[in-house]
């Protein structure tokens, strides 16, 4: 909602004839916050973000990009936590993390990103949402499914 308001403010800056000096800033605001609004709207469309669990593995979809993680590539799930400072304020972040087995195809494909993620929070990747569950509940449920489908 904030991006829509700021994007509209950019539009007002562009269309106001008395503010020629601020037209460049208006275009910047319109493009930046317009794209942010577009991403937010896409995220709200049903089906754009979901997890489907099958007997072969997990299909994770975010912004209509679908990735498959086979049970044989996954070592375990857990809660990835880290703290980020925003000036004087501290914000704690939590996601359901995925730790892949050493030498798995996922670790080889996104080698640098998975190494950086592992160094920061102890997991190679994460789900984009907790889908209505508490983080630990979803992690435990996925670990149970992993144990049930592990060869």
C-alpha contacts under 8 A as a table, 3 or more apart, distances in Angstrom:
res1	aa1	res2	aa2	distance
1	X	4	X	5.18
1	X	5	X	6.41
1	X	37	X	7.55
2	X	5	X	5.16
2	X	6	X	6.17
3	X	6	X	5.11
3	X	7	X	5.84
3	X	33	X	4.87
3	X	34	X	6.86
3	X	36	X	6.16
3	X	37	X	5.42
4	X	7	X	5.08
4	X	8	X	6.08
4	X	33	X	6.67
4	X	34	X	6.77
4	X	37	X	5.77
5	X	8	X	5.12
5	X	9	X	6.23
6	X	9	X	4.86
6	X	10	X	6.33
6	X	29	X	6.80
6	X	30	X	7.52
6	X	33	X	6.27
7	X	10	X	5.02
7	X	11	X	6.40
7	X	29	X	5.71
7	X	30	X	4.47
7	X	31	X	7.35
7	X	32	X	7.51
7	X	33	X	4.82
7	X	34	X	5.41
8	X	11	X	4.93
8	X	12	X	6.28
8	X	30	X	6.90
9	X	12	X	5.04
9	X	13	X	6.29
9	X	26	X	7.53
9	X	29	X	7.57
9	X	30	X	7.59
10	X	13	X	5.04
10	X	14	X	6.36
10	X	25	X	7.37
10	X	26	X	4.12
10	X	27	X	6.23
10	X	28	X	7.39
10	X	29	X	4.85
10	X	30	X	4.67
11	X	14	X	5.15
11	X	15	X	6.24
11	X	26	X	6.31
11	X	27	X	7.37
11	X	30	X	5.95
12	X	15	X	5.24
12	X	16	X	5.95
12	X	26	X	7.55
13	X	16	X	5.48
13	X	19	X	6.74
13	X	22	X	6.66
13	X	23	X	6.08
13	X	25	X	7.83
13	X	26	X	4.95
14	X	17	X	7.87
14	X	19	X	7.74
14	X	20	X	7.90
14	X	22	X	7.62
14	X	23	X	5.02
14	X	24	X	7.92
14	X	26	X	5.26
14	X	27	X	6.64
16	X	19	X	5.86
16	X	20	X	7.84
17	X	20	X	6.49
19	X	22	X	5.47
19	X	23	X	6.63
20	X	23	X	5.33
21	X	24	X	7.37
22	X	25	X	5.28
22	X	26	X	6.19
23	X	26	X	4.84
23	X	27	X	6.29
24	X	27	X	5.23
24	X	28	X	6.28
25	X	28	X	4.95
25	X	29	X	6.16
26	X	29	X	5.17
26	X	30	X	6.06
27	X	30	X	5.03
27	X	31	X	6.06
28	X	31	X	5.41
28	X	32	X	6.00
29	X	32	X	5.27
29	X	33	X	5.74
29	X	34	X	7.72
30	X	33	X	5.59
30	X	34	X	5.42
31	X	34	X	5.05
31	X	35	X	6.06
32	X	35	X	5.46
32	X	36	X	6.34
33	X	36	X	4.80
33	X	37	X	5.99
34	X	37	X	5.08
34	X	38	X	6.25
35	X	38	X	4.97
35	X	39	X	6.30
36	X	39	X	5.20
36	X	40	X	6.28
37	X	40	X	5.05
37	X	41	X	6.13
38	X	41	X	5.15
38	X	42	X	6.21
39	X	42	X	5.14
39	X	43	X	6.27
40	X	43	X	5.13
40	X	44	X	6.49
41	X	44	X	5.15
41	X	45	X	6.70
42	X	45	X	5.39
42	X	48	X	6.93
42	X	63	X	6.80
43	X	46	X	7.91
43	X	48	X	5.94
43	X	49	X	6.89
43	X	63	X	6.16
44	X	48	X	7.41
45	X	48	X	5.86
46	X	49	X	7.42
47	X	50	X	6.32
47	X	64	X	7.59
48	X	61	X	6.69
48	X	62	X	5.89
48	X	63	X	5.03
48	X	64	X	4.85
49	X	60	X	7.69
49	X	61	X	5.02
49	X	62	X	4.33
49	X	63	X	5.97
49	X	64	X	6.71
49	X	128	X	7.97
50	X	60	X	6.09
50	X	61	X	5.16
50	X	62	X	6.72
50	X	131	X	7.68
51	X	58	X	6.81
51	X	59	X	5.67
51	X	60	X	4.62
51	X	61	X	6.22
52	X	58	X	5.78
52	X	59	X	5.04
52	X	60	X	6.58
53	X	57	X	6.09
53	X	58	X	4.66
53	X	59	X	6.41
54	X	57	X	5.32
54	X	58	X	6.16
54	X	59	X	7.89
55	X	149	X	6.35
56	X	70	X	5.87
56	X	71	X	6.25
56	X	149	X	7.62
57	X	68	X	7.00
57	X	69	X	5.59
57	X	70	X	4.17
57	X	71	X	4.73
58	X	68	X	5.71
58	X	69	X	5.18
58	X	70	X	6.38
58	X	71	X	7.43
59	X	66	X	6.59
59	X	67	X	5.65
59	X	68	X	4.53
59	X	69	X	6.47
60	X	66	X	5.66
60	X	67	X	5.26
60	X	68	X	6.32
60	X	69	X	7.85
60	X	127	X	7.43
61	X	64	X	5.75
61	X	65	X	5.37
61	X	66	X	4.28
61	X	67	X	6.33
62	X	65	X	5.36
62	X	66	X	6.67
62	X	128	X	6.95
69	X	73	X	6.77
69	X	74	X	7.32
69	X	106	X	7.74
70	X	73	X	5.38
70	X	74	X	6.81
71	X	74	X	5.34
71	X	146	X	6.31
71	X	149	X	6.85
71	X	150	X	6.34
72	X	75	X	7.90
72	X	150	X	6.71
72	X	151	X	7.57
73	X	100	X	5.67
73	X	101	X	5.57
73	X	104	X	5.35
73	X	105	X	7.21
73	X	106	X	7.43
74	X	77	X	8.00
74	X	98	X	7.12
74	X	99	X	6.19
74	X	100	X	4.35
74	X	101	X	5.62
74	X	146	X	7.93
75	X	98	X	7.77
75	X	99	X	5.52
75	X	100	X	4.93
75	X	101	X	4.97
76	X	98	X	6.22
76	X	99	X	5.38
76	X	100	X	7.02
76	X	143	X	6.28
76	X	146	X	7.61
77	X	96	X	6.89
77	X	97	X	5.62
77	X	98	X	4.76
77	X	99	X	6.13
77	X	139	X	5.46
77	X	140	X	7.54
77	X	142	X	6.74
77	X	143	X	5.93
78	X	96	X	5.76
78	X	97	X	5.16
78	X	98	X	6.64
78	X	99	X	7.95
78	X	136	X	7.10
78	X	139	X	5.23
78	X	140	X	7.60
79	X	94	X	6.58
79	X	95	X	5.81
79	X	96	X	4.74
79	X	97	X	5.48
79	X	135	X	6.26
79	X	136	X	6.18
79	X	139	X	6.69
80	X	94	X	5.59
80	X	95	X	5.24
80	X	96	X	5.90
80	X	97	X	5.13
80	X	121	X	5.73
80	X	122	X	7.06
80	X	123	X	6.79
80	X	126	X	7.77
81	X	92	X	7.10
81	X	93	X	5.60
81	X	94	X	4.58
81	X	95	X	6.70
81	X	121	X	6.32
82	X	92	X	5.89
82	X	93	X	5.45
82	X	94	X	6.84
82	X	120	X	7.76
82	X	121	X	6.41
83	X	90	X	6.68
83	X	91	X	5.62
83	X	92	X	4.40
83	X	93	X	6.09
84	X	90	X	5.80
84	X	91	X	5.28
84	X	92	X	6.36
84	X	93	X	7.62
85	X	88	X	6.89
85	X	89	X	5.74
85	X	90	X	4.49
85	X	91	X	6.20
86	X	89	X	5.10
86	X	90	X	6.09
86	X	91	X	7.34
87	X	90	X	7.87
94	X	135	X	7.42
95	X	126	X	6.29
95	X	127	X	6.67
95	X	128	X	7.31
95	X	129	X	7.12
95	X	130	X	7.19
95	X	135	X	6.61
96	X	126	X	5.50
96	X	127	X	5.64
96	X	129	X	7.73
96	X	130	X	6.85
96	X	135	X	5.87
96	X	136	X	7.66
96	X	138	X	7.35
96	X	139	X	6.11
97	X	123	X	5.54
97	X	124	X	7.30
97	X	125	X	5.71
97	X	126	X	4.12
97	X	127	X	6.51
97	X	139	X	7.90
98	X	123	X	5.62
98	X	124	X	5.98
98	X	125	X	5.08
98	X	126	X	5.36
98	X	127	X	7.61
99	X	122	X	7.79
99	X	123	X	4.83
99	X	124	X	5.20
99	X	125	X	6.74
100	X	104	X	6.64
100	X	106	X	7.40
100	X	107	X	6.94
100	X	123	X	7.91
100	X	124	X	6.48
101	X	104	X	5.53
101	X	107	X	8.00
102	X	107	X	7.31
103	X	107	X	6.46
103	X	108	X	6.65
104	X	107	X	5.46
104	X	108	X	6.42
105	X	108	X	5.07
105	X	109	X	6.03
106	X	109	X	5.15
106	X	110	X	6.20
106	X	111	X	7.85
107	X	110	X	5.49
107	X	111	X	5.14
107	X	114	X	6.23
107	X	124	X	7.56
108	X	111	X	5.04
110	X	113	X	5.53
110	X	114	X	5.93
111	X	114	X	5.35
111	X	115	X	6.13
112	X	115	X	5.17
112	X	116	X	6.20
113	X	116	X	5.19
113	X	117	X	6.09
113	X	124	X	7.79
114	X	117	X	5.03
114	X	118	X	5.93
114	X	123	X	7.71
114	X	124	X	4.46
114	X	125	X	6.53
115	X	118	X	5.08
115	X	119	X	6.16
115	X	124	X	6.75
116	X	119	X	5.13
116	X	120	X	6.26
116	X	124	X	7.99
117	X	120	X	5.14
117	X	121	X	6.08
117	X	122	X	6.88
117	X	123	X	6.15
117	X	124	X	5.39
117	X	125	X	6.74
118	X	121	X	5.56
118	X	122	X	4.23
118	X	123	X	4.57
118	X	124	X	4.98
118	X	125	X	7.92
119	X	122	X	5.89
119	X	123	X	7.94
123	X	126	X	7.39
127	X	130	X	7.20
130	X	133	X	5.54
130	X	134	X	6.68
130	X	135	X	6.02
130	X	138	X	6.83
133	X	137	X	6.19
133	X	138	X	5.72
134	X	137	X	5.21
134	X	138	X	6.24
135	X	138	X	5.39
135	X	139	X	6.18
136	X	139	X	4.99
136	X	140	X	6.07
137	X	140	X	5.15
137	X	141	X	6.12
138	X	141	X	5.04
138	X	142	X	6.10
139	X	142	X	5.23
139	X	143	X	6.14
140	X	143	X	5.04
140	X	144	X	6.22
141	X	144	X	5.13
141	X	145	X	6.34
142	X	145	X	5.01
142	X	146	X	6.01
143	X	146	X	4.87
143	X	147	X	6.18
144	X	147	X	5.15
144	X	148	X	6.22
145	X	148	X	5.00
145	X	149	X	6.15
146	X	149	X	5.27
146	X	150	X	5.81
147	X	150	X	5.27
